[in-house]
Amino acid sequence: MKRNFEACLEKLLAHEGGYVNHPSDPGGMTNLGVTARVWEEWSHHPATEEIMRNLTAQDVAPLYKRKYWDAVQADLLPDGVDHLVFDTAVNMGVGRAVKFLQQAVGTNPDGALGPVTLSAAVARDPKALIASYCDMREAFYKSLATYPTFGKGWMNRVAAVEAEASNMVG
């Protein structure tokens, strides 16, 4: 809580890796987990291949802080849960990350993160919350048409993030 952004960003960037442009990935050109579309929205400039290839952790950190970490109010979440929800927001979108959290804590899954969900998240056993949340994340990935292509990597990521998040608890 309120101190984990840098550590969580480091873990996230390790999972996201460098430049990719896989033909089956609907995200298209991506570097450090940032798609060209997201970079264009953030920078207000066209995202050429050269620009995308040359993105650095320092370039993308402010984007990750504002568009994902702050959007899921990660500073108010328990240690470990903050990492998991942040990672999910980057990988699946803020709305889905929040809905998974709401489902995991038993609040209305409307995608709007408010005080009721935050209180429920803080009150819940963090390791149980992390496990429940990761189960939902796995089920979602398995429902995607691109699962045969990317599923093994997604499952590896869920397992790794679950372990990292659990290790951050307490």
N, CA, C and O of each residue as an XYZ file, in Angstrom:
680
protein
N       0.835     -1.182      0.000
C       0.000      0.000      0.000
C       0.878      1.242      0.000
O       1.738      1.394      0.867
N       0.673      2.108     -0.940
C       1.330      3.405     -1.094
C       2.842      3.343     -1.225
O       3.497      4.385     -1.226
N       3.406      2.165     -1.334
C       4.857      2.111     -1.465
C       5.313      1.096     -2.503
O       6.514      0.901     -2.691
N       4.398      0.465     -3.160
C       4.753     -0.677     -3.989
C       4.825     -0.409     -5.489
O       5.162     -1.323     -6.242
N       4.527      0.794     -5.953
C       4.464      0.997     -7.399
C       5.755      0.592     -8.092
O       5.711     -0.165     -9.062
N       6.883      1.064     -7.632
C       8.147      0.786     -8.324
C       8.433     -0.708     -8.374
O       8.827     -1.228     -9.418
N       8.238     -1.406     -7.254
C       8.487     -2.852     -7.220
C       7.512     -3.592     -8.136
O       7.901     -4.525     -8.838
N       6.258     -3.178     -8.125
C       5.260     -3.832     -8.975
C       5.523     -3.540    -10.449
O       5.339     -4.412    -11.298
N       5.947     -2.331    -10.751
C       6.272     -1.988    -12.138
C       7.439     -2.838    -12.623
O       7.422     -3.326    -13.753
N       8.431     -3.015    -11.796
C       9.585     -3.836    -12.177
C       9.152     -5.264    -12.494
O       9.596     -5.844    -13.485
N       8.293     -5.826    -11.662
C       7.791     -7.182    -11.890
C       6.958     -7.229    -13.181
O       7.094     -8.152    -13.984
N       6.107     -6.234    -13.363
C       5.264     -6.180    -14.550
C       6.107     -6.121    -15.817
O       5.847     -6.852    -16.772
N       7.115     -5.254    -15.828
C       7.946     -5.106    -17.022
C       8.709     -6.393    -17.330
O       8.955     -6.700    -18.497
N       9.082     -7.141    -16.307
C       9.747     -8.422    -16.531
C       8.805     -9.395    -17.244
O       9.241    -10.172    -18.093
N       7.521     -9.352    -16.902
C       6.549    -10.216    -17.571
C       6.240     -9.723    -18.986
O       6.065    -10.525    -19.903
N       6.176     -8.427    -19.154
C       5.791     -7.877    -20.453
C       6.893     -8.025    -21.498
O       6.608     -8.223    -22.679
N       8.134     -7.931    -21.070
C       9.237     -8.103    -22.004
C       9.399     -6.929    -22.947
O       8.889     -5.836    -22.699
N      10.110     -7.169    -24.024
C      10.461     -6.116    -24.971
C       9.509     -6.026    -26.146
O       8.327     -6.353    -26.042
N      10.046     -5.580    -27.257
C       9.261     -5.326    -28.460
C       8.746     -6.626    -29.066
O       9.491     -7.593    -29.229
N       7.456     -6.630    -29.397
C       6.840     -7.736    -30.130
C       5.802     -7.164    -31.098
O       5.243     -6.089    -30.880
N       5.567     -7.908    -32.158
C       4.508     -7.562    -33.107
C       4.004     -8.868    -33.704
O       4.174     -9.126    -34.896
N       3.386     -9.681    -32.870
C       2.899    -11.008    -33.278
C       1.647    -10.848    -34.133
O       0.732    -10.116    -33.755
N       1.594    -11.515    -35.271
C       0.432    -11.353    -36.164
C      -0.895    -11.804    -35.554
O      -1.948    -11.334    -35.985
N      -0.878    -12.699    -34.563
C      -2.121    -13.164    -33.936
C      -2.516    -12.343    -32.718
O      -3.574    -12.570    -32.130
N      -1.677    -11.396    -32.340
C      -1.979    -10.578    -31.161
C      -2.785     -9.361    -31.584
O      -2.288     -8.535    -32.350
N      -4.024     -9.229    -31.101
C      -4.832     -8.077    -31.493
C      -4.258     -6.751    -31.007
O      -4.654     -5.692    -31.496
N      -3.339     -6.792    -30.060
C      -2.703     -5.565    -29.577
C      -1.712     -4.978    -30.566
O      -1.375     -3.796    -30.494
N      -1.248     -5.811    -31.492
C      -0.303     -5.333    -32.494
C       1.060     -4.992    -31.904
O       1.518     -5.627    -30.954
N       1.694     -3.985    -32.481
C       3.020     -3.555    -32.067
C       3.009     -3.156    -30.596
O       2.236     -2.295    -30.178
N       3.890     -3.804    -29.809
C       3.905     -3.610    -28.359
C       5.343     -3.619    -27.860
O       6.167     -4.393    -28.348
N       5.640     -2.771    -26.901
C       6.937     -2.822    -26.224
C       6.721     -2.519    -24.751
O       6.005     -1.583    -24.397
N       7.345     -3.319    -23.898
C       7.213     -3.166    -22.450
C       5.743     -3.209    -22.028
O       5.351     -2.607    -21.029
N       4.944     -3.932    -22.810
C       3.528     -4.072    -22.512
C       2.644     -2.939    -23.008
O       1.428     -2.976    -22.820
N       3.233     -1.943    -23.631
C       2.478     -0.787    -24.122
C       2.230     -0.962    -25.617
O       3.168     -1.089    -26.404
N       0.957     -0.967    -25.995
C       0.631     -1.082    -27.417
C       0.828      0.259    -28.107
O       0.851      1.311    -27.469
N       0.970      0.194    -29.420
C       1.138      1.422    -30.204
C      -0.060      2.353    -30.001
O       0.106      3.568    -29.893
N      -1.252      1.787    -29.950
C      -2.457      2.611    -29.759
C      -2.404      3.348    -28.424
O      -2.680      4.546    -28.361
N      -2.051      2.637    -27.365
C      -1.964      3.264    -26.042
C      -0.866      4.318    -26.022
O      -1.045      5.388    -25.439
N       0.279      4.025    -26.659
C       1.368      5.004    -26.673
C       0.956      6.265    -27.441
O       1.284      7.374    -27.020
N       0.250      6.109    -28.548
C      -0.219      7.267    -29.310
C      -1.178      8.112    -28.485
O      -1.090      9.340    -28.497
N      -2.098      7.465    -27.766
C      -3.032      8.203    -26.909
C      -2.284      8.961    -25.823
O      -2.617     10.103    -25.506
N      -1.281      8.324    -25.264
C      -0.518      8.912    -24.160
C       0.380     10.052    -24.637
O       0.405     11.126    -24.036
N       1.115      9.808    -25.721
C       2.131     10.763    -26.184
C       1.578     11.827    -27.127
O       2.208     12.864    -27.334
N       0.410     11.572    -27.695
C      -0.201     12.463    -28.691
C       0.663     12.588    -29.945
O       0.679     13.625    -30.609
N       1.383     11.501    -30.252
C       2.214     11.430    -31.464
C       2.046     10.048    -32.082
O       1.724      9.088    -31.381
N       2.261      9.942    -33.392
C       2.194      8.618    -34.017
C       3.241      7.678    -33.408
O       4.355      8.090    -33.086
N       2.859      6.426    -33.261
C       3.761      5.420    -32.698
C       4.359      4.608    -33.838
O       3.820      3.571    -34.223
N       5.458      5.077    -34.364
C       6.137      4.356    -35.434
C       6.841      3.131    -34.858
O       6.993      3.004    -33.643
N       7.259      2.250    -35.726
C       7.995      1.077    -35.254
C       9.271      1.497    -34.529
O       9.621      0.910    -33.505
N       9.958      2.491    -35.039
C      11.186      2.952    -34.385
C      10.908      3.472    -32.975
O      11.629      3.143    -32.033
N       9.887      4.263    -32.838
C       9.528      4.792    -31.514
C       9.179      3.646    -30.578
O       9.643      3.605    -29.439
N       8.364      2.721    -31.055
C       7.947      1.604    -30.208
C       9.134      0.739    -29.799
O       9.216      0.310    -28.647
N      10.038      0.481    -30.711
C      11.214     -0.340    -30.392
C      12.111      0.330    -29.354
O      12.801     -0.354    -28.598
N      12.106      1.655    -29.312
C      13.032      2.390    -28.452
C      12.435      2.838    -27.122
O      13.092      3.556    -26.368
N      11.213      2.433    -26.821
C      10.633      2.796    -25.528
C      11.479      2.221    -24.388
O      12.019      1.120    -24.492
N      11.580      2.979    -23.313
C      12.324      2.531    -22.136
C      11.382      2.458    -20.937
O      10.261      2.965    -20.971
N      11.861      1.822    -19.893
C      11.082      1.752    -18.653
C      10.779      3.150    -18.136
O       9.693      3.397    -17.612
N      11.721      4.057    -18.278
C      11.504      5.435    -17.828
C      10.422      6.126    -18.657
O       9.671      6.952    -18.138
N      10.344      5.790    -19.933
C       9.305      6.369    -20.796
C       7.913      5.920    -20.363
O       6.985      6.727    -20.303
N       7.774      4.640    -20.064
C       6.448      4.078    -19.827
C       5.997      4.151    -18.364
O       4.808      3.985    -18.089
N       6.900      4.391    -17.436
C       6.532      4.416    -16.013
C       5.416      5.415    -15.704
O       4.463      5.048    -15.016
N       5.492      6.667    -16.184
C       4.395      7.603    -15.878
C       3.051      7.150    -16.458
O       2.007      7.350    -15.838
N       3.080      6.548    -17.633
C       1.859      6.024    -18.247
C       1.273      4.923    -17.365
O       0.077      4.928    -17.073
N       2.105      3.990    -16.947
C       1.629      2.907    -16.092
C       1.096      3.426    -14.760
O       0.096      2.927    -14.244
N       1.757      4.409    -14.225
C       1.309      4.969    -12.936
C      -0.079      5.571    -13.084
O      -0.978      5.242    -12.311
N      -0.263      6.424    -14.039
C      -1.536      7.145    -14.158
C      -2.656      6.294    -14.731
O      -3.752      6.256    -14.172
N      -2.392      5.607    -15.847
C      -3.472      4.903    -16.558
C      -3.875      3.579    -15.912
O      -4.981      3.090    -16.140
N      -2.991      3.002    -15.116
C      -3.292      1.675    -14.568
C      -3.205      1.642    -13.044
O      -4.197      1.318    -12.391
N      -2.066      1.962    -12.460
C      -1.900      1.917    -11.003
C      -2.906      2.838    -10.310
O      -3.645      2.408     -9.425
N      -2.925      4.088    -10.716
C      -3.854      5.037    -10.097
C      -5.312      4.703    -10.433
O      -6.203      4.890     -9.605
N      -5.544      4.210    -11.645
C      -6.916      3.909    -12.071
C      -7.538      2.786    -11.245
O      -8.754      2.764    -11.058
N      -6.722      1.856    -10.749
C      -7.263      0.778     -9.902
C      -7.035      1.073     -8.421
O      -7.232      0.208     -7.567
N      -6.620      2.296     -8.132
C      -6.400      2.749     -6.749
C      -5.509      1.763     -5.988
O      -5.783      1.413     -4.841
N      -4.453      1.332     -6.644
C      -3.581      0.303     -6.076
C      -2.942      0.741     -4.760
O      -2.637     -0.102     -3.915
N      -2.736      2.039     -4.574
C      -2.171      2.510     -3.310
C      -3.077      2.208     -2.119
O      -2.616      2.218     -0.977
N      -4.348      1.943     -2.368
C      -5.297      1.663     -1.291
C      -5.558      0.171     -1.102
O      -6.295     -0.225     -0.199
N      -4.957     -0.648     -1.949
C      -5.154     -2.095     -1.868
C      -4.077     -2.730     -0.997
O      -2.987     -2.175     -0.856
N      -4.370     -3.877     -0.417
C      -3.365     -4.573      0.393
C      -2.147     -4.961     -0.443
O      -2.237     -5.143     -1.657
N      -1.011     -5.083      0.235
C       0.213     -5.532     -0.425
C      -0.042     -6.869     -1.110
O      -0.661     -7.762     -0.531
N       0.423     -6.998     -2.310
C       0.225     -8.205     -3.096
C      -1.013     -8.098     -3.962
O      -0.957     -8.357     -5.164
N      -2.119     -7.723     -3.365
C      -3.347     -7.516     -4.137
C      -3.125     -6.350     -5.098
O      -3.613     -6.368     -6.228
N      -2.388     -5.337     -4.644
C      -2.082     -4.195     -5.516
C      -1.355     -4.653     -6.775
O      -1.686     -4.223     -7.879
N      -0.364     -5.526     -6.606
C       0.408     -6.036     -7.748
C      -0.480     -6.814     -8.710
O      -0.412     -6.618     -9.923
N      -1.307     -7.691     -8.170
C      -2.173     -8.534     -8.991
C      -3.177     -7.703     -9.790
O      -3.346     -7.919    -10.990
N      -3.833     -6.766     -9.138
C      -4.851     -5.962     -9.822
C      -4.192     -5.044    -10.861
O      -4.732     -4.851    -11.950
N      -3.036     -4.486    -10.527
C      -2.275     -3.664    -11.473
C      -1.882     -4.486    -12.699
O      -2.099     -4.053    -13.830
N      -1.312     -5.654    -12.483
C      -0.890     -6.506    -13.593
C      -2.077     -6.864    -14.487
O      -1.963     -6.866    -15.712
N      -3.207     -7.164    -13.867
C      -4.407     -7.508    -14.626
C      -4.910     -6.309    -15.414
O      -5.329     -6.459    -16.563
N      -4.877     -5.126    -14.818
C      -5.334     -3.918    -15.509
C      -4.515     -3.682    -16.768
O      -5.060     -3.327    -17.813
N      -3.220     -3.877    -16.666
C      -2.351     -3.684    -17.830
C      -2.649     -4.738    -18.884
O      -2.721     -4.422    -20.072
N      -2.822     -5.974    -18.469
C      -2.969     -7.073    -19.403
C      -4.375     -7.225    -19.967
O      -4.541     -7.687    -21.096
N      -5.401     -6.837    -19.186
C      -6.787     -7.086    -19.598
C      -7.667     -5.848    -19.590
O      -8.818     -5.904    -20.022
N      -7.145     -4.739    -19.108
C      -7.933     -3.521    -19.016
C      -8.363     -3.224    -17.593
O      -8.588     -4.134    -16.796
N      -8.474     -1.951    -17.285
C      -8.825     -1.504    -15.940
C     -10.205     -2.001    -15.533
O     -10.382     -2.476    -14.411
N     -11.170     -1.902    -16.413
C     -12.534     -2.314    -16.078
C     -12.624     -3.770    -15.681
O     -13.272     -4.107    -14.690
N     -11.982     -4.637    -16.442
C     -12.020     -6.064    -16.134
C     -11.268     -6.345    -14.832
O     -11.710     -7.165    -14.027
N     -10.140     -5.673    -14.621
C      -9.376     -5.860    -13.379
C     -10.225     -5.504    -12.166
O     -10.218     -6.214    -11.160
N     -10.954     -4.403    -12.268
C     -11.812     -3.970    -11.156
C     -12.973     -4.946    -10.973
O     -13.310     -5.291     -9.840
N     -13.582     -5.390    -12.052
C     -14.693     -6.343    -11.939
C     -14.246     -7.652    -11.305
O     -14.975     -8.224    -10.495
N     -13.064     -8.134    -11.658
C     -12.547     -9.346    -11.016
C     -12.392     -9.116     -9.513
O     -12.749     -9.978     -8.710
N     -11.861     -7.956     -9.134
C     -11.706     -7.645     -7.710
C     -13.066     -7.622     -7.026
O     -13.231     -8.185     -5.944
N     -14.028     -6.980     -7.651
C     -15.368     -6.900     -7.076
C     -15.982     -8.291     -6.921
O     -16.593     -8.587     -5.894
N     -15.828     -9.128     -7.913
C     -16.351    -10.491     -7.822
C     -15.639    -11.262     -6.710
O     -16.273    -12.004     -5.960
N     -14.340    -11.088     -6.610
C     -13.555    -11.830     -5.618
C     -13.905    -11.433     -4.182
O     -13.789    -12.248     -3.267
N     -14.331    -10.189     -3.986
C     -14.670     -9.733     -2.622
C     -16.178     -9.709     -2.377
O     -16.618     -9.385     -1.274
N     -16.974    -10.048     -3.395
C     -18.417    -10.150     -3.218
C     -19.180     -8.846     -3.290
O     -20.265     -8.730     -2.721
N     -18.626     -7.859     -3.986
C     -19.367     -6.612     -4.186
C     -19.916     -6.584     -5.610
O     -19.583     -7.445     -6.425
N     -20.748     -5.606     -5.905
C     -21.370     -5.490     -7.213
C     -20.302     -5.278     -8.294
O     -19.580     -4.282     -8.260
N     -20.197     -6.215     -9.257
C     -19.161     -6.086    -10.287
C     -19.556     -5.110    -11.393
O     -19.852     -5.502    -12.522
N     -19.552     -3.825    -11.032
C     -19.945     -2.795    -11.999
C     -18.749     -2.106    -12.661
O     -18.929     -1.266    -13.543
N     -17.536     -2.456    -12.240
C     -16.344     -1.866    -12.839
C     -15.963     -0.516    -12.280
O     -14.954      0.054    -12.695
N     -16.741      0.017    -11.348
C     -16.440      1.308    -10.721
C     -15.905      1.042     -9.317
O     -16.654      0.631     -8.431
N     -14.635      1.272     -9.119
C     -13.993      0.956     -7.845
C     -14.256      2.053     -6.835
O     -13.790      3.182     -6.986
N     -15.010      1.707     -5.798
C     -15.368      2.685     -4.778
C     -15.053      2.185     -3.382
O     -14.399      1.154     -3.220
N     -15.513      2.909     -2.375
C     -15.161      2.595     -0.985
C     -15.677      1.243     -0.501
O     -15.044      0.627      0.356
N     -16.795      0.769     -1.017
C     -17.332     -0.514     -0.568
C     -16.388     -1.646     -1.000
O     -16.053     -2.520     -0.201
N     -15.970     -1.621     -2.256
C     -15.051     -2.651     -2.751
C     -13.689     -2.527     -2.077
O     -13.092     -3.533     -1.694
N     -13.202     -1.320     -1.933
C     -11.898     -1.135     -1.276
C     -11.930     -1.651      0.158
O     -10.994     -2.322      0.593
N     -12.989     -1.350      0.893
C     -13.116     -1.846      2.272
C     -13.188     -3.365      2.302
O     -12.565     -4.001      3.151
N     -13.938     -3.942      1.389
C     -14.053     -5.398      1.332
C     -12.709     -6.040      0.991
O     -12.369     -7.097      1.522
N     -11.950     -5.404      0.110
C     -10.631     -5.933     -0.256
C      -9.673     -5.899      0.932
O      -8.910     -6.840      1.149
N      -9.714     -4.832      1.683
C      -8.835     -4.690      2.845
C      -9.228     -5.686      3.944
O      -8.365     -6.185      4.666
N     -10.530     -5.974      4.070
C     -11.027     -6.860      5.123
C     -10.778     -8.336      4.814
O     -10.749     -9.164      5.724
N     -10.605     -8.655      3.576
C     -10.469    -10.057      3.147
C      -9.048    -10.558      3.380
O      -8.095     -9.782      3.311
N      -8.905    -11.843      3.653
C      -7.582    -12.452      3.745
C      -6.892    -12.284      2.394
O      -7.398    -12.777      1.387
N      -5.749    -11.601      2.349
C      -5.145    -11.283      1.052
C      -4.734    -12.507      0.242
O      -4.864    -12.501     -0.982
N      -4.249    -13.537      0.885
C      -3.834    -14.720      0.110
C      -5.041    -15.428     -0.492
O      -4.965    -15.923     -1.617
N      -6.146    -15.482      0.232
C      -7.369    -16.083     -0.305
C      -7.912    -15.224     -1.448
O      -8.383    -15.753     -2.455
N      -7.848    -13.920     -1.295
C      -8.294    -13.002     -2.345
C      -7.453    -13.178     -3.601
O      -7.986    -13.231     -4.710
N      -6.161    -13.265     -3.430
C      -5.255    -13.450     -4.567
C      -5.577    -14.753     -5.299
O      -5.646    -14.774     -6.528
N      -5.773    -15.831     -4.556
C      -6.080    -17.126     -5.180
C      -7.398    -17.085     -5.952
O      -7.476    -17.568     -7.081
N      -8.428    -16.510     -5.344
C      -9.733    -16.409     -5.995
C      -9.651    -15.565     -7.264
O     -10.210    -15.926     -8.300
N      -8.962    -14.459     -7.171
C      -8.803    -13.542     -8.298
C      -8.069    -14.241     -9.444
O      -8.456    -14.112    -10.605
N      -7.021    -14.972     -9.114
C      -6.253    -15.660    -10.160
C      -7.065    -16.753    -10.831
O      -6.888    -17.009    -12.022
N      -7.951    -17.403    -10.087
C      -8.845    -18.396    -10.693
C      -9.718    -17.733    -11.754
O      -9.919    -18.298    -12.829
N     -10.235    -16.550    -11.466
C     -11.063    -15.837    -12.442
C     -10.242    -15.429    -13.664
O     -10.712    -15.498    -14.800
N      -9.030    -15.012    -13.410
C      -8.157    -14.599    -14.508
C      -7.873    -15.780    -15.434
O      -7.921    -15.640    -16.656
N      -7.579    -16.932    -14.855
C      -7.338    -18.129    -15.666
C      -8.566    -18.500    -16.494
O      -8.456    -18.796    -17.684
N      -9.726    -18.483    -15.861
C     -10.964    -18.843    -16.560
C     -11.217    -17.894    -17.729
O     -11.655    -18.321    -18.797
N     -10.942    -16.614    -17.525
C     -11.144    -15.659    -18.610
C     -10.212    -15.963    -19.781
O     -10.653    -16.014    -20.929
N      -8.940    -16.163    -19.497
C      -7.995    -16.472    -20.577
C      -8.444    -17.693    -21.372
O      -8.383    -17.703    -22.601
N      -8.898    -18.721    -20.654
C      -9.301    -19.956    -21.319
C     -10.510    -19.761    -22.216
O     -10.759    -20.574    -23.106
N     -11.265    -18.691    -21.992
C     -12.453    -18.422    -22.816
C     -12.111    -17.683    -24.116
O     -12.975    -17.532    -24.980
N     -10.892    -17.234    -24.261
C     -10.522    -16.428    -25.424
C     -10.172    -17.280    -26.641
O      -9.598    -18.361    -26.506
N     -10.516    -16.793    -27.813
C     -10.208    -17.496    -29.057
C      -8.702    -17.624    -29.278
O      -8.251    -18.556    -29.944
N      -7.929    -16.704    -28.728
C      -6.477    -16.743    -28.909
C      -5.771    -17.609    -27.855
O      -4.542    -17.652    -27.809
N      -6.546    -18.292    -27.015
C      -5.946    -19.136    -25.979
C      -5.006    -20.198    -26.558
O      -3.932    -20.412    -25.997
N      -5.366    -20.872    -27.658
C      -4.446    -21.884    -28.193
C      -3.062    -21.307    -28.555
O      -2.053    -22.006    -28.463
N      -3.026    -20.063    -28.956
C      -1.757    -19.447    -29.340
C      -1.001    -18.914    -28.134
O       0.210    -19.108    -28.026
N      -1.699    -18.249    -27.233
C      -1.039    -17.538    -26.142
C      -1.288    -18.134    -24.751
O      -0.728    -17.660    -23.763
N      -2.121    -19.163    -24.676
C      -2.554    -19.703    -23.393
C      -1.435    -20.143    -22.469
O      -1.475    -19.844    -21.276
N      -0.444    -20.840    -22.984
C       0.639    -21.322    -22.123
C       1.350    -20.149    -21.455
O       1.644    -20.192    -20.260
N       1.621    -19.112    -22.222
C       2.267    -17.922    -21.652
C       1.388    -17.230    -20.630
O       1.877    -16.772    -19.597
N       0.089    -17.149    -20.910
C      -0.835    -16.521    -19.961
C      -0.896    -17.312    -18.661
O      -0.878    -16.729    -17.577
N      -0.966    -18.624    -18.762
C      -1.033    -19.450    -17.546
C       0.267    -19.328    -16.744
O       0.241    -19.284    -15.514
N       1.394    -19.273    -17.444
C       2.668    -19.073    -16.747
C       2.683    -17.726    -16.032
O       3.175    -17.611    -14.910
N       2.140    -16.714    -16.694
C       2.115    -15.386    -16.090
C       1.203    -15.360    -14.867
O       1.570    -14.802    -13.833
N       0.034    -15.950    -14.974
C      -0.874    -15.975    -13.828
C      -0.194    -16.659    -12.645
O      -0.251    -16.161    -11.521
N       0.442    -17.788    -12.894
C       1.112    -18.518    -11.809
C       2.231    -17.675    -11.202
O       2.382    -17.623     -9.982
N       3.003    -17.025    -12.043
C       4.112    -16.199    -11.543
C       3.599    -14.995    -10.761
O       4.118    -14.687     -9.688
N       2.591    -14.317    -11.284
C       2.044    -13.140    -10.599
C       1.367    -13.563     -9.294
O       1.461    -12.855     -8.292
N       0.695    -14.696     -9.300
C       0.078    -15.178     -8.060
C       1.155    -15.424     -6.997
O       0.985    -15.048     -5.837
N       2.253    -16.052     -7.396
C       3.345    -16.300     -6.438
C       3.976    -14.995     -5.957
O       4.248    -14.832     -4.768
N       4.207    -14.067     -6.886
C       4.781    -12.763     -6.507
C       3.857    -12.025     -5.557
O       4.296    -11.488     -4.540
N       2.571    -12.001     -5.894
C       1.599    -11.293     -5.059
C       1.519    -11.924     -3.667
O       1.490    -11.211     -2.663
N       1.483    -13.238     -3.607
C       1.421    -13.934     -2.317
C       2.666    -13.648     -1.485
O       2.578    -13.504     -0.265
N       3.816    -13.566     -2.133
C       5.060    -13.275     -1.427
C       5.102    -11.850     -0.893
O       5.854    -11.566      0.039
N       4.319    -10.960     -1.460
C       4.277     -9.565     -1.008
C       3.371     -9.374      0.211
O       3.453     -8.352      0.891
N       2.519    -10.341      0.484
C       1.565    -10.226      1.591
C       2.318    -10.208      2.922
O       3.224    -11.009      3.154
N       1.924     -9.283      3.780
C       2.455     -9.225      5.131
C       3.918     -8.928      5.167
O       4.505     -8.848      6.245
